[in-house]
Amino acid sequence: MQEMIEIRWHGRGGQGVVTAARLLAEAAMEAGYFIQAFPDYGPERSGAPIRAFTRLSRSPISIHSQVQTPDMVIVLDDTLLGSPLLLEGLKSEGWLVVNSARSPEQVRRQAGGYNGRLALLDATRIALEVLKRNLPNTPLLGALVRLTGLFSLEDLTRHIRHHLAAKFGEEVVRSNLEAVRRGFEEVWIDPGRIASGERPIEAVQSGMALPWFELPRGGLILDAGNAIAYRTGDWRTFRPVVEMEKCTHCLYCWLYCPDDAIQVRGGRFLGFDEAHCKGCGICAAVCPPKAITMVEESRAVAAA
């Protein structure tokens, strides 16, 4: 392995992005690496885009910034692939690792024509089948061990067992280890089509509109409420779907929705404000006749 490997994680709140970055680092530390792992939070709520960073090295790490030129970009939700900043700085020999059930051609096209090294794993399907929750982080950890060879699958599973056993029962531990094993075995690898020395995609320069030292002091937002102006529905990984023949118009969903995303008129349920529904699932949980179910966003869009 090279002297240091840098990893940037992209996902949404509730998918275990920060936990995955930390677990990988801790397992590497037990295998003799120097490590860093830290998050970069945006809005701290379920579905919000967040990033995390991991550095692993055979010698002490003197860098203390965010990862700017990653060797690997890990994407826990393929709805994020449309962002032009996702692949910023990715090295020409780097890897894009995506949790997706789509074909390689679809993923490459969605990622702006990316033609570098690609690894795909339907980690959400594995998580739902094994963990019964949308936690794709542990299957992806297994895939990373397969891709990098940083340490053995046994090293990773031993650390995850130690990490989980103190908090959860044997059934939770066993399920997570099974998810890791399946991620290791089921990851699909495409070496890409880039010539030596060619960048897989041009980096997009990003950053704050002003450098930090020119930003105004304080943390006040003086404008009127403006949440309606933002499409927070793009944070959604699962969407609510209603069977109207079961709906009794009790409006429990409207009462409990934290985002005012239930459309009601004349005391009757009309539907969801998809531009602002974040897919938290509370409406489905409180619906007395169970008329609302949660469907994976990418599959719902593909079926539309």
N, C-alpha and C positions, 0 to 999 in steps of 0.2 A: 504494500500500500504506500501511497505517497506520504510525505511528511505530515500533512494535515488535510483532512477532508471537512468541507463546510457544507451544511445542509440547511435549506430554507423550506419550512413547512407552510402550506396555505390550506386553510379550512374554514369552518364556521363554528361559532360557539356551540358547545354541546357535543362535538364530534371527537373530543379527546386529543386535540392538536397539541396542546401544551404538555399533557401527560405523555404522549408518544415521544416528543422531543426529549423529555426528561428521562423516560425509561430507557431509550436508546443510549443516552449518555451514561447513565448509571451502569448499564450492562457493559458498556465499553470500558468504564473505569475499572470494573472488576476484572476485565481482561487485560488491564495494564496500560490503558490509554489515559492521557490527560484530556479533560473534557470541559466544555461549556454548554449550557442549555438555558435559554431564557425566552420569554414571550414578548410579543408586541401587540398589545390589545388595542382594538378600536372600541366601539360600543360594547360594553360587557353584558351581552344578553344572548340568549339562544338564537342561532342563525346568523349572527353578525359575522362578517369576514374578519378573521384574525390570522396572525402569522406567529411562527416560533422559529427559533434558530438553534442549531446544534453544531458544535465544533469538536472534532476528535483528532488527537495528535499524539505522536510517539515522544514528543518533547514538550516542555512547558509552553503554554499559549500566552503570548504577550498582547494579542489583539483583544480589544474590549468594545468593539463596535458591532452593529448589526451586520449580518452576512451580506456583502455586496456582490460577490462573484462566486456563487455556489457551485459546488461539484454536483449537487443533486437538488432538484426542486420536487417536493412531494406535495401532491394535490389531493386532499381528502374529499373534495366535492367537485365534480367535473362541471358544475354550473359556473365555476370561477374561471374556466379556461378562456373566456372571452376578454378578460382583462389584459390590456397591452403591457402591464407591469409584471405579469406573472413570471415571465421568462427573463426579466431584466438581469443582465450580468451572467446568465448561465454559461459556463465554460463550454468550449466547442466539443470537448470530449465528455461533457457532463450528461447526466441522466434526467429525464422527465418521467416521474412515476405518478400515475394517475389512478385514482379509484373510479372506475367506470365500467359499465357493461357495453359501451359502444365499441364499434370496430376501430382498428388503428387509423384507418383513413378518416373516419369521422372525427376522432380526437385530434389528429394532426391538423385537419381543416379548421376545427374549432379553436385550436391554439395558434391561429394565424399563419398556417403553413409550415409549422415546425417540422423539420426533417432530420433531427438528431436522434440520439438514443432514446428509446421509449420503452417503458414497462407499464403494463396494464394489469389491474386486478379488480375484479368485482367484489371489493371488500365490503360494500354495503350488504350485498346478498349473503355473504358469509356471516356477517355480524347478525343479520336478522335470523338466519337459520340456526346459528349456534348460540349467540348471546341473547337473542330475542329483543335486541335494541339496536338502534342505528349508531353503533360505535365502531367505525371502520379502522380505528387506529391500531388495534392489536393485529388484525390480519396484515396490515401494511408493514408492521414491524417484522413479521416473518418474511415478507417479500424483500425487505431491505437486507436482511441477513443473506438471502439467496443472491442478491445482486452484488453486494459489496464484498462478502467474505471477511468482514471485519472480525467476526468471531463466529463460533459455531451456533447452530440452532439450540443445542443443549445449554450453552452459556446463557442465551437469551431466556429460554424457558425457566431455567433455574432462578434467574433474577426476578422474572415476573411472578413465579410461585412465591418467592420470598416477599415481594412487594405486596401481593394480594392476600396472602395467608393471614397476615396480622389484622386485616380489616374484614375479610369475607370468609364465608364457609367454603368447604371443599368443592361444592358444585360450581360456584363462581370461578374458582381457580381452574378447575378442570375445563370449563367452557372456554376461558380465555386462552389456555394452552392449546386447545383444539383449534381455536381461531388462528393462532399464530402458526400452527403446523399447516393448516390449509392455505394460509397466505404464502408460506414458503413453497408449497407444492404447486399452487395454481397460478402463480404470477406468470404472465405472458411477456416475453422479451423480444424486442425488435431492435437490432443494432443501428438502424438508421441508414441514411443515404448521403452523408456529408463527406466531402473530401477532407483529407488531413489538413488541419490548420484553418479550416473554414468554420465560421460561427454558425450554429444551427439556426439562429435568428438574431436580428439586430436588436441590441439593447435599447430600451427606451429610457431617456433621461427623465428622472422624476425627482421630487423633493418638495419642500415647503415653498409656498409662494414667496416668503421672506425667510432669510436666515434667522436662526433662533434669537440672535442678539438684537434683531430689529423688530421682533414681534412686540405688540403692545403688552404692557404688564396686566396681570390679573387674569381671571378665568370667567369673566362675565359675558353673557350673550345678551346684548341690548336689543336685538331685533325681536319683533313679535314671534309667537310660535310658528315654526316653519317645518314641522315634521311631515306635514302633508305634501310638501314639495319634493320629498325624497322617496324613490321607489324602494322602500324597505322590503317589499315582497320579493325582491331579487335575492334576499338572504335565505329564502325558503329552500329546504331540502325535501320536506314532505308537505303535501298540500291536502286540505280537507275536501272531501267529496261527499255530497249529500244525496241520499235516496229520498226524493220528495214525497213518495207515497208513504214513507214511514214518518215523516216530519209531522209533529202535532202543533207546531208553532208556539211551543211553550216559552221560547226565547231565553232559555237558560244559556245558550251559546252567546247571545248578545249581552247578557248580564255579566258573564265571566270573561269575555274576550278582553285581553289587556291592551289591544291595539285599535279598538273601535272599528274592526274590519268586518263586522256582521251587518249586512244591509237589511233594513227593516222598513216596512211601510204599512200603515194602518194596522199595526199590531201583528203583522205576518212576516215570517222569514222570507227574504227574497234571494239571498245568495251571499257571496263573499267578495270583499274588495281585494282582488288579487294583487293590486299594486302595493298594498300595505299589509296584507296577511303574511306573517312570518312563519306560519306553519308550526306553531308551538304545540298544537294538539289538545289544548285545554277544552276547546269546543267539543271535540270527540269524546273526551273523558267525562264531561258533565252531561252529555245528551241523554236524557232518560230513555227514549226509544231506540237508542243506538243507530240513529239515522245517518250519523256522520262517521266516516272512516278516513284514516290518513293513508295517502298513496304517495309512493316515492315520486318526487317532482320530475326527475328525468324520464321516468316511465310514463307518467301522465302526459308530459309534453309530447313524447314520441307517439302516444296513442291518439293525440288530438288531431 
